[in-house]
Amino acid sequence: MLTIWGRLNSHNTKKVVWAAVEAGIDWERRDMGGAFGYTPDYLAHNPNRLVPAIQQGDFWLWESNAILRYIADAHAPHLWAGTPAQRAQADKWLDWQFTFADAQREGFLQMVRVAAPDRDMAKIARTTQETAKLMAIMDAALADQPYLSGADFGIGDIGMATYTNTWLKLGFDRDGDGAPLAVPHVRDWFARVSQRPGFAAIDIPLT
């Protein structure tokens, strides 16, 4: 049994839950972090005061993308298949996802954690502009391949699909005039990945 410690409204916990579903292993999730706080035992295994961490017997691991790689290596090689060069091409999108997360963070906090009358519209506009630039990079990559992982879905897709879901839900997918941003390959890719069973497990209201 794989235990995932983390609140499901965490993007990083969502990624790990998605991977566990795709791997087809026995798993459970237990709330930790945010409003749920942290137990001394959890902090003994993950002193960063962040989620998620996983536990499998005596084995513990923190850092969400390290967890994705572990799940693929140990339980789901189809999620990280190919030659070292092919895996590296998929793996880079896991690291790049943090670049996107940084660009989206201010707008996310304004839209989800701040009451509408108090929102800083300049921060929301900046998020829309900065994430649009990054989505153009991803759209160009997806023009030549169906998935960020390559020919098939894999862990290279999970991180950015999780954040793209938020990007779409919050309406950041707009250009300066408010029209839908022209990223057709991103939209086609998201339409495919959002049909996967792992997506259904993490598609909850944003909080």
KAPEZI-V978511 format. One record per backbone hydrogen bond with DSSP energy under -1.0 kcal/mol. NH is the residue of the N-H (numbers start at 0). CO is the residue of the C=O. Records with the same first field share a line. If there is no record, write none. Layout:
# KAPEZI-V978511
NH->CO / CO
This chain:
# KAPEZI-V978511
1->25
2->54
3->27
4->52
5->29
6->31
9->6
13->9
14->10
15->11
16->12
17->13
18->14
19->15
20->16
21->17
22->18
24->19
27->1
29->3
32->36
35->32
36->33
42->38
43->39
44->40
45->41
48->45
52->4
53->60
54->2
55->58
58->55
60->53
66->62
67->63
68->64
69->65
70->66
71->67
72->68
73->69
74->70
75->70
78->75
79->76
86->82
87->83
88->84
89->85
90->86
91->87
92->89
93->90
94->90
95->91
96->92
97->94
99->95
100->96
101->97
102->98
103->99
104->100
107->103
108->104
109->105
110->106
111->107
112->108
117->114
118->115
123->119
124->120
125->121
126->122
127->123
128->124
129->125
130->126
131->127
132->128
133->129
134->130
135->131
136->132
137->133
138->134
139->135
140->136
141->137
143->140
146->149
149->146
154->78
156->153
160->156
161->157
162->158
163->159
164->160
165->161
166->162
167->163
168->164
169->165
170->167
171->166
173->171
174->178
177->174
180->172
182->180
186->182
187->183
188->184
189->185
190->186
191->187
192->188
193->189
194->191
195->192
199->195
200->196
201->198
202->198
203->201
